[in-house]
């Protein structure tokens, strides 16, 4: 199972304090809204087969929106291995 997490890179810390009240929460809410908007334009088969392109579109939109906040979202990928023991 793969889990995707984003790290926030504060390119301009002063802008992130002045232009937004809580950069972390605001970025999280913006990411949720962007994800919902992008996925809402696709069919289920497009979502499942074109994950890389979808992720690139989401990241591009997030980067554009958070530029004025002095923030860049950096995607990271971690592999999670689940050991399920049903005894």
N, CA, C and O atoms as a GROMACS GRO file, in nm:
protein
  348
    1UNK      N    1   0.085  -0.117   0.000
    1UNK     CA    2   0.000   0.000   0.000
    1UNK      C    3   0.089   0.122   0.000
    1UNK      O    4   0.186   0.128   0.076
    2UNK      N    5   0.060   0.219  -0.082
    2UNK     CA    6   0.137   0.342  -0.088
    2UNK      C    7   0.061   0.454  -0.020
    2UNK      O    8  -0.062   0.464  -0.031
    3UNK      N    9   0.133   0.537   0.051
    3UNK     CA   10   0.074   0.656   0.112
    3UNK      C   11   0.153   0.776   0.064
    3UNK      O   12   0.276   0.774   0.062
    4UNK      N   13   0.083   0.880   0.027
    4UNK     CA   14   0.147   1.001  -0.021
    4UNK      C   15   0.131   1.110   0.083
    4UNK      O   16   0.022   1.135   0.133
    5UNK      N   17   0.241   1.172   0.115
    5UNK     CA   18   0.238   1.284   0.208
    5UNK      C   19   0.309   1.400   0.141
    5UNK      O   20   0.399   1.380   0.059
    6UNK      N   21   0.270   1.518   0.176
    6UNK     CA   22   0.338   1.635   0.121
    6UNK      C   23   0.407   1.709   0.234
    6UNK      O   24   0.354   1.723   0.344
    7UNK      N   25   0.524   1.754   0.204
    7UNK     CA   26   0.597   1.839   0.296
    7UNK      C   27   0.581   1.982   0.245
    7UNK      O   28   0.576   2.006   0.125
    8UNK      N   29   0.574   2.076   0.337
    8UNK     CA   30   0.564   2.216   0.298
    8UNK      C   31   0.702   2.280   0.305
    8UNK      O   32   0.770   2.271   0.407
    9UNK      N   33   0.740   2.343   0.198
    9UNK     CA   34   0.866   2.414   0.192
    9UNK      C   35   0.834   2.563   0.197
    9UNK      O   36   0.771   2.616   0.106
   10UNK      N   37   0.877   2.629   0.303
   10UNK     CA   38   0.852   2.771   0.319
   10UNK      C   39   0.960   2.848   0.246
   10UNK      O   40   1.069   2.868   0.300
   11UNK      N   41   0.931   2.891   0.122
   11UNK     CA   42   1.027   2.963   0.042
   11UNK      C   43   1.040   3.107   0.090
   11UNK      O   44   1.148   3.166   0.081
   12UNK      N   45   0.932   3.163   0.139
   12UNK     CA   46   0.932   3.300   0.190
   12UNK      C   47   0.854   3.299   0.322
   12UNK      O   48   0.733   3.322   0.322
   13UNK      N   49   0.923   3.272   0.434
   13UNK     CA   50   0.852   3.260   0.562
   13UNK      C   51   0.775   3.386   0.601
   13UNK      O   52   0.669   3.377   0.662
   14UNK      N   53   0.827   3.502   0.565
   14UNK     CA   54   0.757   3.626   0.597
   14UNK      C   55   0.622   3.633   0.524
   14UNK      O   56   0.521   3.671   0.584
   15UNK      N   57   0.620   3.597   0.397
   15UNK     CA   58   0.495   3.597   0.320
   15UNK      C   59   0.396   3.496   0.376
   15UNK      O   60   0.276   3.521   0.377
   16UNK      N   61   0.446   3.382   0.424
   16UNK     CA   62   0.355   3.280   0.478
   16UNK      C   63   0.292   3.325   0.610
   16UNK      O   64   0.185   3.277   0.646
   17UNK      N   65   0.357   3.416   0.681
   17UNK     CA   66   0.299   3.469   0.805
   17UNK      C   67   0.205   3.585   0.776
   17UNK      O   68   0.100   3.599   0.839
   18UNK      N   69   0.243   3.670   0.680
   18UNK     CA   70   0.164   3.789   0.650
   18UNK      C   71   0.040   3.757   0.566
   18UNK      O   72  -0.067   3.812   0.591
   19UNK      N   73   0.053   3.670   0.467
   19UNK     CA   74  -0.054   3.648   0.369
   19UNK      C   75  -0.156   3.542   0.406
   19UNK      O   76  -0.261   3.533   0.342
   20UNK      N   77  -0.130   3.464   0.507
   20UNK     CA   78  -0.224   3.359   0.547
   20UNK      C   79  -0.216   3.341   0.699
   20UNK      O   80  -0.107   3.348   0.756
   21UNK      N   81  -0.331   3.317   0.763
   21UNK     CA   82  -0.331   3.311   0.910
   21UNK      C   83  -0.268   3.183   0.964
   21UNK      O   84  -0.194   3.189   1.062
   22UNK      N   85  -0.296   3.069   0.903
   22UNK     CA   86  -0.237   2.942   0.945
   22UNK      C   87  -0.200   2.864   0.819
   22UNK      O   88  -0.284   2.799   0.757
   23UNK      N   89  -0.073   2.872   0.782
   23UNK     CA   90  -0.027   2.816   0.654
   23UNK      C   91  -0.052   2.666   0.644
   23UNK      O   92  -0.093   2.618   0.538
   24UNK      N   93  -0.029   2.593   0.750
   24UNK     CA   94  -0.043   2.448   0.745
   24UNK      C   95  -0.189   2.407   0.723
   24UNK      O   96  -0.218   2.326   0.636
   25UNK      N   97  -0.279   2.464   0.801
   25UNK     CA   98  -0.421   2.430   0.788
   25UNK      C   99  -0.475   2.479   0.655
   25UNK      O  100  -0.551   2.408   0.588
   26UNK      N  101  -0.437   2.600   0.616
   26UNK     CA  102  -0.485   2.656   0.489
   26UNK      C  103  -0.440   2.571   0.371
   26UNK      O  104  -0.517   2.549   0.277
   27UNK      N  105  -0.316   2.523   0.374
   27UNK     CA  106  -0.265   2.439   0.267
   27UNK      C  107  -0.337   2.305   0.264
   27UNK      O  108  -0.366   2.251   0.158
   28UNK      N  109  -0.365   2.252   0.382
   28UNK     CA  110  -0.438   2.125   0.391
   28UNK      C  111  -0.579   2.138   0.333
   28UNK      O  112  -0.624   2.052   0.258
   29UNK      N  113  -0.647   2.246   0.367
   29UNK     CA  114  -0.782   2.269   0.315
   29UNK      C  115  -0.780   2.293   0.164
   29UNK      O  116  -0.867   2.244   0.091
   30UNK      N  117  -0.681   2.368   0.118
   30UNK     CA  118  -0.668   2.392  -0.026
   30UNK      C  119  -0.639   2.262  -0.100
   30UNK      O  120  -0.693   2.240  -0.209
   31UNK      N  121  -0.556   2.176  -0.043
   31UNK     CA  122  -0.525   2.047  -0.106
   31UNK      C  123  -0.651   1.961  -0.115
   31UNK      O  124  -0.674   1.895  -0.217
   32UNK      N  125  -0.732   1.960  -0.011
   32UNK     CA  126  -0.857   1.882  -0.013
   32UNK      C  127  -0.952   1.934  -0.120
   32UNK      O  128  -1.013   1.855  -0.193
   33UNK      N  129  -0.965   2.065  -0.128
   33UNK     CA  130  -1.053   2.125  -0.228
   33UNK      C  131  -1.003   2.098  -0.369
   33UNK      O  132  -1.081   2.066  -0.458
   34UNK      N  133  -0.872   2.112  -0.389
   34UNK     CA  134  -0.813   2.088  -0.520
   34UNK      C  135  -0.831   1.942  -0.562
   34UNK      O  136  -0.865   1.914  -0.676
   35UNK      N  137  -0.808   1.851  -0.469
   35UNK     CA  138  -0.828   1.708  -0.497
   35UNK      C  139  -0.971   1.681  -0.539
   35UNK      O  140  -0.996   1.612  -0.638
   36UNK      N  141  -1.065   1.734  -0.464
   36UNK     CA  142  -1.208   1.714  -0.496
   36UNK      C  143  -1.242   1.773  -0.633
   36UNK      O  144  -1.316   1.711  -0.710
   37UNK      N  145  -1.191   1.892  -0.663
   37UNK     CA  146  -1.220   1.956  -0.791
   37UNK      C  147  -1.162   1.879  -0.910
   37UNK      O  148  -1.228   1.861  -1.012
   38UNK      N  149  -1.037   1.832  -0.895
   38UNK     CA  150  -0.972   1.760  -1.005
   38UNK      C  151  -1.038   1.624  -1.027
   38UNK      O  152  -1.066   1.586  -1.140
   39UNK      N  153  -1.062   1.551  -0.919
   39UNK     CA  154  -1.124   1.419  -0.932
   39UNK      C  155  -1.268   1.429  -0.982
   39UNK      O  156  -1.318   1.336  -1.047
   40UNK      N  157  -1.335   1.539  -0.953
   40UNK     CA  158  -1.472   1.558  -0.998
   40UNK      C  159  -1.486   1.573  -1.149
   40UNK      O  160  -1.595   1.560  -1.203
   41UNK      N  161  -1.374   1.600  -1.217
   41UNK     CA  162  -1.379   1.617  -1.362
   41UNK      C  163  -1.344   1.489  -1.436
   41UNK      O  164  -1.344   1.486  -1.559
   42UNK      N  165  -1.314   1.382  -1.362
   42UNK     CA  166  -1.268   1.258  -1.424
   42UNK      C  167  -1.364   1.143  -1.396
   42UNK      O  168  -1.438   1.144  -1.297
   43UNK      N  169  -1.361   1.044  -1.484
   43UNK     CA  170  -1.437   0.921  -1.459
   43UNK      C  171  -1.353   0.832  -1.367
   43UNK      O  172  -1.234   0.855  -1.348
   44UNK      N  173  -1.416   0.730  -1.312
   44UNK     CA  174  -1.345   0.638  -1.224
   44UNK      C  175  -1.230   0.569  -1.297
   44UNK      O  176  -1.122   0.553  -1.240
   45UNK      N  177  -1.252   0.528  -1.419
   45UNK     CA  178  -1.145   0.460  -1.493
   45UNK      C  179  -1.028   0.555  -1.521
   45UNK      O  180  -0.913   0.512  -1.519
   46UNK      N  181  -1.057   0.683  -1.546
   46UNK     CA  182  -0.948   0.780  -1.566
   46UNK      C  183  -0.869   0.801  -1.438
   46UNK      O  184  -0.747   0.812  -1.442
   47UNK      N  185  -0.938   0.806  -1.327
   47UNK     CA  186  -0.870   0.822  -1.198
   47UNK      C  187  -0.777   0.705  -1.171
   47UNK      O  188  -0.664   0.724  -1.126
   48UNK      N  189  -0.825   0.583  -1.199
   48UNK     CA  190  -0.746   0.464  -1.169
   48UNK      C  191  -0.630   0.444  -1.266
   48UNK      O  192  -0.525   0.392  -1.226
   49UNK      N  193  -0.645   0.483  -1.390
   49UNK     CA  194  -0.540   0.455  -1.489
   49UNK      C  195  -0.442   0.570  -1.508
   49UNK      O  196  -0.332   0.549  -1.559
   50UNK      N  197  -0.479   0.690  -1.469
   50UNK     CA  198  -0.395   0.806  -1.496
   50UNK      C  199  -0.355   0.878  -1.367
   50UNK      O  200  -0.366   1.001  -1.358
   51UNK      N  201  -0.310   0.803  -1.269
   51UNK     CA  202  -0.278   0.859  -1.138
   51UNK      C  203  -0.164   0.960  -1.143
   51UNK      O  204  -0.170   1.063  -1.075
   52UNK      N  205  -0.061   0.932  -1.222
   52UNK     CA  206   0.054   1.021  -1.226
   52UNK      C  207   0.017   1.158  -1.282
   52UNK      O  208   0.059   1.261  -1.229
   53UNK      N  209  -0.061   1.158  -1.389
   53UNK     CA  210  -0.104   1.285  -1.449
   53UNK      C  211  -0.195   1.362  -1.353
   53UNK      O  212  -0.185   1.484  -1.341
   54UNK      N  213  -0.284   1.290  -1.287
   54UNK     CA  214  -0.375   1.353  -1.191
   54UNK      C  215  -0.296   1.418  -1.078
   54UNK      O  216  -0.325   1.530  -1.038
   55UNK      N  217  -0.196   1.346  -1.027
   55UNK     CA  218  -0.112   1.400  -0.920
   55UNK      C  219  -0.036   1.524  -0.967
   55UNK      O  220  -0.020   1.620  -0.892
   56UNK      N  221   0.011   1.522  -1.091
   56UNK     CA  222   0.084   1.637  -1.145
   56UNK      C  223  -0.007   1.758  -1.158
   56UNK      O  224   0.035   1.870  -1.129
   57UNK      N  225  -0.130   1.737  -1.201
   57UNK     CA  226  -0.227   1.847  -1.214
   57UNK      C  227  -0.258   1.906  -1.076
   57UNK      O  228  -0.263   2.029  -1.061
   58UNK      N  229  -0.278   1.822  -0.978
   58UNK     CA  230  -0.307   1.868  -0.842
   58UNK      C  231  -0.190   1.948  -0.787
   58UNK      O  232  -0.208   2.055  -0.730
   59UNK      N  233  -0.070   1.895  -0.804
   59UNK     CA  234   0.049   1.964  -0.753
   59UNK      C  235   0.069   2.098  -0.823
   59UNK      O  236   0.107   2.196  -0.759
   60UNK      N  237   0.045   2.103  -0.953
   60UNK     CA  238   0.060   2.228  -1.028
   60UNK      C  239  -0.039   2.333  -0.977
   60UNK      O  240  -0.004   2.450  -0.960
   61UNK      N  241  -0.163   2.292  -0.953
   61UNK     CA  242  -0.263   2.385  -0.903
   61UNK      C  243  -0.230   2.432  -0.762
   61UNK      O  244  -0.249   2.549  -0.729
   62UNK      N  245  -0.181   2.340  -0.678
   62UNK     CA  246  -0.141   2.378  -0.542
   62UNK      C  247  -0.024   2.476  -0.545
   62UNK      O  248  -0.024   2.575  -0.471
   63UNK      N  249   0.075   2.449  -0.628
   63UNK     CA  250   0.190   2.538  -0.638
   63UNK      C  251   0.148   2.678  -0.681
   63UNK      O  252   0.195   2.778  -0.627
   64UNK      N  253   0.059   2.684  -0.778
   64UNK     CA  254   0.012   2.814  -0.828
   64UNK      C  255  -0.061   2.891  -0.717
   64UNK      O  256  -0.040   3.011  -0.700
   65UNK      N  257  -0.147   2.822  -0.644
   65UNK     CA  258  -0.228   2.888  -0.541
   65UNK      C  259  -0.147   2.928  -0.418
   65UNK      O  260  -0.178   3.029  -0.354
   66UNK      N  261  -0.043   2.851  -0.385
   66UNK     CA  262   0.033   2.881  -0.263
   66UNK      C  263   0.156   2.968  -0.288
   66UNK      O  264   0.228   3.000  -0.194
   67UNK      N  265   0.180   3.006  -0.413
   67UNK     CA  266   0.293   3.095  -0.442
   67UNK      C  267   0.284   3.225  -0.364
   67UNK      O  268   0.384   3.272  -0.310
   68UNK      N  269   0.165   3.284  -0.357
   68UNK     CA  270   0.150   3.411  -0.286
   68UNK      C  271   0.168   3.395  -0.136
   68UNK      O  272   0.191   3.494  -0.065
   69UNK      N  273   0.158   3.273  -0.087
   69UNK     CA  274   0.181   3.246   0.055
   69UNK      C  275   0.328   3.219   0.085
   69UNK      O  276   0.366   3.206   0.202
   70UNK      N  277   0.411   3.210  -0.018
   70UNK     CA  278   0.552   3.178   0.002
   70UNK      C  279   0.576   3.032   0.034
   70UNK      O  280   0.675   2.997   0.098
   71UNK      N  281   0.484   2.945  -0.011
   71UNK     CA  282   0.489   2.802   0.022
   71UNK      C  283   0.496   2.720  -0.105
   71UNK      O  284   0.432   2.754  -0.205
   72UNK      N  285   0.573   2.612  -0.101
   72UNK     CA  286   0.577   2.514  -0.210
   72UNK      C  287   0.548   2.377  -0.150
   72UNK      O  288   0.612   2.336  -0.054
   73UNK      N  289   0.451   2.307  -0.208
   73UNK     CA  290   0.418   2.172  -0.162
   73UNK      C  291   0.513   2.074  -0.231
   73UNK      O  292   0.525   2.074  -0.353
   74UNK      N  293   0.578   1.992  -0.152
   74UNK     CA  294   0.675   1.895  -0.205
   74UNK      C  295   0.620   1.754  -0.182
   74UNK      O  296   0.606   1.711  -0.068
   75UNK      N  297   0.591   1.683  -0.290
   75UNK     CA  298   0.536   1.548  -0.272
   75UNK      C  299   0.644   1.449  -0.229
   75UNK      O  300   0.758   1.455  -0.274
   76UNK      N  301   0.607   1.361  -0.141
   76UNK     CA  302   0.694   1.252  -0.099
   76UNK      C  303   0.612   1.124  -0.101
   76UNK      O  304   0.491   1.127  -0.080
   77UNK      N  305   0.677   1.013  -0.126
   77UNK     CA  306   0.605   0.886  -0.130
   77UNK      C  307   0.675   0.788  -0.039
   77UNK      O  308   0.798   0.774  -0.042
   78UNK      N  309   0.598   0.721   0.041
   78UNK     CA  310   0.650   0.619   0.132
   78UNK      C  311   0.573   0.490   0.108
   78UNK      O  312   0.452   0.492   0.085
   79UNK      N  313   0.642   0.379   0.114
   79UNK     CA  314   0.576   0.250   0.104
   79UNK      C  315   0.542   0.203   0.246
   79UNK      O  316   0.629   0.200   0.334
   80UNK      N  317   0.419   0.168   0.267
   80UNK     CA  318   0.376   0.115   0.394
   80UNK      C  319   0.346  -0.033   0.378
   80UNK      O  320   0.274  -0.073   0.286
   81UNK      N  321   0.401  -0.111   0.464
   81UNK     CA  322   0.376  -0.254   0.459
   81UNK      C  323   0.291  -0.292   0.578
   81UNK      O  324   0.330  -0.274   0.694
   82UNK      N  325   0.174  -0.345   0.549
   82UNK     CA  326   0.082  -0.383   0.654
   82UNK      C  327   0.091  -0.533   0.680
   82UNK      O  328   0.084  -0.613   0.587
   83UNK      N  329   0.106  -0.568   0.803
   83UNK     CA  330   0.109  -0.708   0.842
   83UNK      C  331  -0.020  -0.733   0.920
   83UNK      O  332  -0.028  -0.703   1.039
   84UNK      N  333  -0.118  -0.788   0.854
   84UNK     CA  334  -0.246  -0.814   0.916
   84UNK      C  335  -0.252  -0.960   0.960
   84UNK      O  336  -0.231  -1.052   0.882
   85UNK      N  337  -0.280  -0.978   1.087
   85UNK     CA  338  -0.287  -1.111   1.143
   85UNK      C  339  -0.427  -1.130   1.201
   85UNK      O  340  -0.459  -1.076   1.307
   86UNK      N  341  -0.508  -1.206   1.132
   86UNK     CA  342  -0.645  -1.230   1.177
   86UNK      C  343  -0.652  -1.365   1.247
   86UNK      O  344  -0.688  -1.466   1.186
   87UNK      N  345  -0.617  -1.367   1.372
   87UNK     CA  346  -0.624  -1.493   1.448
   87UNK      C  347  -0.722  -1.484   1.560
   87UNK      O  348  -0.741  -1.580   1.634
   0.00000   0.00000   0.00000
